Amino acid sequence: MKKHWLRGMLLGLSMALLLVGGVVLAQEPPFGESVAASINSHSSEAGSGQLETCDPDEGYCMYETWVDNVGNSGTGPADGDMGWIGPGPGDYANTCYNEDKYPIEFNIAVSAIDYAPGEAYLELLVPEVADLSVLGAVHFNGQLIVGWTRWSEAHEGWTAFYAPIDPGLVLVGDNLTEVQLQEGTCLSVYDGFIWMTGYYEFVPEPGTIMLLGSGLAGLAGYATLRLRKK
């Protein structure tokens, strides 16, 4: 008799775990979709040049910079080596190896991290079709970032370079990114952003709760009937 009761309970718990796990996994957004959304959201807006987007339904945060905000060595006034320089929607900075404003540097602002990041990426968004070989050393908060991937389907005529970073490198406040190029090359970096997963404020819908509750109640009732018959 105890075996039937235990089987019913174990089956109910397994179904509950599978349901909750499936809902959580479904919230993990494909990285590329957020890139395309970023391009479309502010392709000709100056503003502060900083944007922070956290989506509790999808479970990610993006922290973006698309207007230059710092000079060489991470200090001094902006030198116009990245971002949207306006006034037209296609007016982007272009920087060549070893010219006065080189290397490309900018700060990505993060106001707060009140969640536990699961994974993080550093992204360079380029308003042209570019090859990964143009990149030299890229540093984030002084740390050399390796493992870059070229994603050419971000948007027609655009290229995205992204690499995984340790979430622990991301600081509350300014995060200095330095982009060096291969000798003899030039590049337009329109947008730099940090993309992190782990931002969840999951509240099950009433329908989901009812479905799960009815399933567990049915299993409990079945186990009780089997127990009485025995």
C-alpha positions as CSV (number, residue, x, y, z in Angstrom):
1,M,0.0,0.0,0.0
2,K,2.8,2.4,0.9
3,K,4.4,1.8,-2.5
4,H,1.4,3.0,-4.5
5,W,1.1,6.1,-2.3
6,L,4.8,6.9,-2.8
7,R,4.6,6.2,-6.5
8,G,1.8,8.7,-6.8
9,M,3.6,11.4,-4.9
10,L,6.8,10.9,-6.8
11,L,5.0,11.1,-10.1
12,G,3.2,14.3,-9.0
13,L,6.5,15.9,-7.9
14,S,8.2,15.0,-11.1
15,M,5.4,16.6,-13.2
16,A,5.6,19.7,-11.1
17,L,9.4,20.0,-11.6
18,L,9.1,19.4,-15.3
19,L,6.4,22.1,-15.7
20,V,8.3,24.7,-13.7
21,G,11.6,23.9,-15.4
22,G,10.0,24.1,-18.8
23,V,8.5,27.5,-18.1
24,V,11.8,28.9,-16.8
25,L,13.8,27.5,-19.7
26,A,11.3,29.0,-22.2
27,Q,12.1,32.4,-20.8
28,E,15.8,32.3,-21.8
29,P,15.8,34.6,-24.9
30,P,18.0,33.8,-28.0
31,F,20.9,36.2,-27.8
32,G,20.5,37.3,-31.4
33,E,16.9,38.6,-31.0
34,S,18.0,41.1,-28.4
35,V,20.7,42.4,-30.8
36,A,18.2,43.1,-33.6
37,A,15.9,44.8,-31.1
38,S,18.7,47.0,-30.0
39,I,19.5,48.1,-33.5
40,N,15.9,49.1,-34.2
41,S,15.3,50.9,-30.9
42,H,17.7,53.9,-31.2
43,S,19.3,54.0,-34.6
44,S,19.1,57.8,-34.7
45,E,18.5,58.9,-31.2
46,A,21.2,60.8,-29.3
47,G,19.8,61.4,-25.9
48,S,22.3,60.4,-23.1
49,G,23.7,57.6,-25.3
50,Q,23.0,55.2,-22.5
51,L,20.1,52.7,-22.2
52,E,19.3,50.0,-19.6
53,T,16.7,47.4,-20.4
54,C,15.7,44.6,-18.0
55,D,12.9,42.2,-19.1
56,P,11.5,40.2,-16.2
57,D,9.5,38.0,-18.6
58,E,12.4,37.1,-20.7
59,G,15.0,37.0,-17.9
60,Y,17.8,39.2,-19.2
61,C,19.2,42.7,-18.9
62,M,21.0,44.8,-21.5
63,Y,23.2,47.9,-20.7
64,E,24.1,49.9,-23.8
65,T,26.2,52.8,-25.0
66,W,25.9,54.3,-28.4
67,V,27.4,57.8,-28.0
68,D,31.1,58.2,-27.1
69,N,31.6,59.3,-23.5
70,V,35.3,59.1,-22.7
71,G,38.7,59.9,-24.2
72,N,41.9,57.8,-24.5
73,S,43.1,55.9,-21.5
74,G,39.6,56.0,-20.1
75,T,39.8,59.7,-19.0
76,G,39.1,63.1,-20.4
77,P,36.4,64.3,-22.8
78,A,35.0,62.1,-25.5
79,D,37.0,62.1,-28.7
80,G,34.3,60.8,-31.1
81,D,35.9,57.5,-31.8
82,M,32.6,55.4,-31.6
83,G,28.9,55.6,-31.6
84,W,26.3,57.7,-33.4
85,I,27.6,61.2,-34.1
86,G,24.5,62.6,-36.0
87,P,22.6,64.4,-37.2
88,G,21.6,61.9,-39.8
89,P,20.5,58.3,-38.9
90,G,23.5,56.9,-40.7
91,D,26.2,59.2,-39.2
92,Y,28.5,56.8,-37.3
93,A,32.1,57.4,-36.1
94,N,34.8,55.6,-38.0
95,T,38.2,55.0,-36.3
96,C,41.4,53.8,-38.0
97,Y,44.4,52.1,-36.4
98,N,46.9,54.5,-34.8
99,E,45.2,57.8,-35.6
100,D,44.9,60.4,-32.8
101,K,41.6,59.3,-31.4
102,Y,42.6,55.6,-31.4
103,P,42.0,53.2,-29.6
104,I,38.2,53.0,-29.4
105,E,37.1,53.5,-25.8
106,F,33.8,54.0,-24.1
107,N,32.0,53.4,-20.8
108,I,28.9,51.2,-20.4
109,A,26.9,52.3,-17.4
110,V,25.2,49.8,-15.1
111,S,23.0,51.3,-12.4
112,A,22.5,48.2,-10.3
113,I,22.8,44.4,-10.3
114,D,20.2,43.2,-7.9
115,Y,20.0,39.7,-9.2
116,A,22.4,36.8,-9.7
117,P,23.7,36.8,-13.4
118,G,23.8,33.4,-15.0
119,E,25.9,34.4,-18.1
120,A,27.2,37.6,-19.6
121,Y,28.4,38.8,-23.0
122,L,30.2,41.8,-24.3
123,E,28.8,43.0,-27.7
124,L,30.2,45.3,-30.3
125,L,27.6,46.4,-32.9
126,V,29.0,47.5,-36.2
127,P,27.0,49.3,-38.9
128,E,28.7,47.7,-41.8
129,V,29.6,44.2,-43.0
130,A,32.9,43.6,-41.2
131,D,35.2,40.6,-40.7
132,L,36.3,39.3,-37.3
133,S,39.9,39.6,-38.3
134,V,39.7,43.4,-37.9
135,L,39.7,43.1,-34.1
136,G,42.9,43.3,-32.2
137,A,43.0,43.1,-28.4
138,V,39.7,44.0,-26.6
139,H,39.8,44.8,-22.9
140,F,36.8,45.1,-20.5
141,N,37.6,46.7,-17.2
142,G,41.2,45.9,-17.9
143,Q,40.6,42.2,-18.6
144,L,41.5,40.8,-22.0
145,I,38.4,39.3,-23.6
146,V,38.8,36.4,-26.0
147,G,36.5,33.9,-27.7
148,W,34.9,36.4,-30.1
149,T,32.2,35.3,-32.5
150,R,31.0,37.2,-35.6
151,W,27.2,37.2,-36.1
152,S,26.4,38.7,-39.5
153,E,22.6,38.2,-39.3
154,A,22.0,40.9,-36.6
155,H,20.5,43.2,-39.2
156,E,20.9,43.7,-42.9
157,G,24.2,45.5,-43.5
158,W,25.2,45.2,-39.9
159,T,27.6,42.9,-38.0
160,A,27.8,41.9,-34.4
161,F,30.9,40.8,-32.6
162,Y,30.3,39.2,-29.2
163,A,32.2,37.2,-26.6
164,P,31.4,35.6,-23.3
165,I,32.6,37.5,-20.2
166,D,32.7,36.6,-16.5
167,P,29.6,38.2,-14.9
168,G,31.8,39.1,-12.0
169,L,33.7,41.5,-14.2
170,V,30.6,43.7,-14.6
171,L,30.7,46.6,-12.1
172,V,27.9,48.8,-10.9
173,G,28.8,52.2,-12.4
174,D,31.1,52.7,-15.5
175,N,32.5,49.7,-17.3
176,L,35.4,50.7,-19.5
177,T,35.7,48.9,-22.9
178,E,38.8,49.4,-25.0
179,V,38.8,48.1,-28.6
180,Q,42.1,47.8,-30.5
181,L,42.3,47.0,-34.2
182,Q,44.6,45.1,-36.4
183,E,47.3,47.3,-38.0
184,G,46.1,49.1,-41.2
185,T,42.3,48.6,-40.5
186,C,39.4,50.9,-39.6
187,L,36.1,50.1,-37.9
188,S,32.8,51.8,-36.9
189,V,31.6,50.7,-33.5
190,Y,28.1,52.0,-33.3
191,D,26.9,50.3,-30.0
192,G,28.7,48.6,-27.2
193,F,26.6,46.7,-24.7
194,I,26.6,44.1,-21.9
195,W,24.0,41.4,-22.1
196,M,23.3,39.3,-19.0
197,T,20.8,36.5,-18.1
198,G,19.4,35.7,-14.7
199,Y,17.0,38.5,-14.2
200,Y,13.8,36.7,-13.2
201,E,10.7,37.9,-11.5
202,F,8.6,34.8,-12.5
203,V,5.0,34.8,-11.2
204,P,3.0,31.8,-12.5
205,E,-0.2,32.7,-14.3
206,P,-3.5,31.7,-12.6
207,G,-4.2,29.2,-15.3
208,T,-0.8,27.5,-14.8
209,I,-1.4,27.3,-11.0
210,M,-4.8,25.7,-11.6
211,L,-3.5,23.2,-14.0
212,L,-0.7,22.2,-11.8
213,G,-2.9,22.1,-8.7
214,S,-5.6,20.0,-10.5
215,G,-2.9,17.6,-11.7
216,L,-1.5,17.1,-8.2
217,A,-5.0,16.7,-6.7
218,G,-5.9,14.1,-9.3
219,L,-2.7,12.1,-8.6
220,A,-3.4,12.3,-4.8
221,G,-7.0,11.2,-5.3
222,Y,-5.8,8.3,-7.4
223,A,-3.3,7.2,-4.9
224,T,-5.9,7.4,-2.1
225,L,-8.4,5.2,-4.0
226,R,-5.7,2.6,-4.7
227,L,-4.9,2.7,-1.0
228,R,-8.5,2.1,0.1
229,K,-9.0,-0.8,-2.4
230,K,-6.0,-2.5,-0.9
